[in-house]
Amino acid sequence: MTYYEKMAQRRKEMKFTQKDMAVYLGISQQGYALYEKGKRKFDFETALKIGEKLDISLDDLGLDYVSDTD
């Protein structure tokens, strides 16, 4: 399962609509839909917000990053 499929599945499990997520992120519903289709990449800040709202890890969102403290 891709990160965007996991994101859509988790959103549905939590009973949020795409519109709910879009409002939370301050974007259009169409813009959010592109995230769930894997047609638009999100930045680190957006990933954090999505992860927080959906209670999903950054790894599950397909965001690989390295800490500056390593």
Summary of the structure (lengths in Angstrom):
residues: 70
radius of gyration: 11.8
end to end distance: 29.4
largest distance: 38.0
contacts: 166
relative contact order: 0.20
helix: 54%
strand: 0%
